[in-house]
Amino acid sequence: MPFIINTNWRELSLIQMVELVESDRQDFSDDDMTNVFDIADAVFWWTADHYDGSGSEIYELFCRVDRVFKPGASQNGPADEASEEIYDALCEMSGRCSCRSPHCNLKSDDPMEDI
């Protein structure tokens, strides 16, 4: 599915965000000036914090993002406010945050619900 350059990231599902990151669309930005780096950073950390073992759907998405995005060695969470906002939105979309990350505020039993 081709992405419209000026799509607002809030209209994308987690899987669409992963596909955008994989497509290496460096020209992506939305009305809020969010870019593909912000999305990649947020999706990387959210999937890293929330996968339930190597057989889970979220782990598969983590691996897909990890192939094309590597955070800095000293980074331990979303890099900036834009990435944190996307991370928080992913938490809200999923209805869960069961990890110990300081970025998580929500709890649920099903990580893929509503994603």
C-alpha positions as CSV (number, residue, x, y, z in Angstrom):
1,M,0.0,0.0,0.0
2,P,1.6,3.3,-1.0
3,F,1.8,6.0,1.6
4,I,0.5,9.5,1.1
5,I,3.4,11.8,2.0
6,N,1.2,14.1,4.1
7,T,-0.7,11.4,6.0
8,N,-0.9,12.2,9.7
9,W,0.9,9.5,11.7
10,R,-2.2,9.2,14.0
11,E,-4.1,7.6,11.1
12,L,-1.6,4.8,10.8
13,S,-1.9,1.4,12.5
14,L,1.2,-0.2,14.1
15,I,1.7,-2.5,11.1
16,Q,1.4,0.5,8.7
17,M,4.0,2.3,10.8
18,V,6.4,-0.7,10.5
19,E,5.8,-0.8,6.7
20,L,6.5,3.0,6.5
21,V,9.8,2.5,8.4
22,E,10.7,-0.5,6.2
23,S,10.0,1.5,3.0
24,D,12.7,4.1,4.1
25,R,10.4,7.0,3.1
26,Q,12.8,9.7,4.2
27,D,10.4,12.2,2.6
28,F,7.6,11.4,4.9
29,S,6.4,14.1,7.2
30,D,3.0,15.1,8.4
31,D,1.3,18.3,9.5
32,D,3.0,18.1,12.9
33,M,6.4,17.7,11.2
34,T,6.7,14.2,12.5
35,N,9.2,12.3,10.4
36,V,10.0,8.7,9.7
37,F,12.8,8.7,12.3
38,D,10.3,9.7,15.0
39,I,8.0,6.8,14.0
40,A,10.9,4.3,13.7
41,D,12.2,5.3,17.1
42,A,8.8,5.0,18.8
43,V,7.9,1.7,17.1
44,F,11.3,0.2,17.9
45,W,11.0,1.0,21.6
46,W,7.3,0.1,21.9
47,T,7.8,-3.3,20.2
48,A,11.0,-3.9,22.3
49,D,9.1,-3.1,25.5
50,H,6.0,-5.2,24.7
51,Y,6.8,-8.4,22.8
52,D,5.9,-11.6,24.6
53,G,8.6,-13.9,23.4
54,S,10.2,-14.8,20.1
55,G,7.0,-16.3,18.7
56,S,4.7,-13.3,19.2
57,E,3.4,-11.0,16.6
58,I,4.9,-8.0,18.3
59,Y,8.3,-9.7,18.3
60,E,8.0,-10.2,14.5
61,L,7.3,-6.4,14.1
62,F,10.2,-5.6,16.4
63,C,12.5,-7.7,14.2
64,R,11.3,-6.0,11.1
65,V,12.0,-2.5,12.5
66,D,15.3,-3.7,14.0
67,R,16.6,-4.6,10.5
68,V,16.4,-1.0,9.4
69,F,16.6,1.1,12.6
70,K,19.1,1.0,15.4
71,P,19.0,3.5,18.2
72,G,22.1,4.9,19.7
73,A,24.0,2.8,22.2
74,S,23.3,5.1,25.1
75,Q,19.6,5.5,24.2
76,N,17.1,3.7,26.5
77,G,13.8,4.9,25.2
78,P,12.2,7.3,22.8
79,A,14.6,10.0,21.7
80,D,12.5,13.1,21.8
81,E,9.0,14.5,22.4
82,A,7.6,13.5,19.0
83,S,8.8,9.9,19.5
84,E,7.4,9.8,23.0
85,E,4.0,11.0,21.8
86,I,3.9,8.2,19.2
87,Y,5.0,5.7,21.8
88,D,2.2,6.9,24.1
89,A,-0.3,6.7,21.3
90,L,0.7,3.0,20.6
91,C,0.1,2.3,24.3
92,E,-3.3,3.8,24.1
93,M,-4.1,2.0,20.8
94,S,-3.1,-1.4,22.3
95,G,-4.7,-0.7,25.7
96,R,-1.8,-2.2,27.5
97,C,1.6,-1.5,28.9
98,S,2.9,-4.4,30.9
99,C,6.6,-3.7,30.7
100,R,8.8,-2.0,33.2
101,S,9.7,0.9,30.9
102,P,9.2,4.4,32.4
103,H,7.3,5.2,29.2
104,C,4.4,2.9,30.0
105,N,1.3,4.0,31.8
106,L,-1.4,1.5,30.7
107,K,-2.2,-2.1,31.5
108,S,-4.1,-4.8,29.5
109,D,-3.9,-8.6,28.8
110,D,-3.9,-8.6,25.0
111,P,-1.0,-6.7,23.3
112,M,-2.5,-6.9,19.8
113,E,-6.0,-5.7,20.7
114,D,-7.1,-2.7,18.6
115,I,-3.8,-2.5,16.7
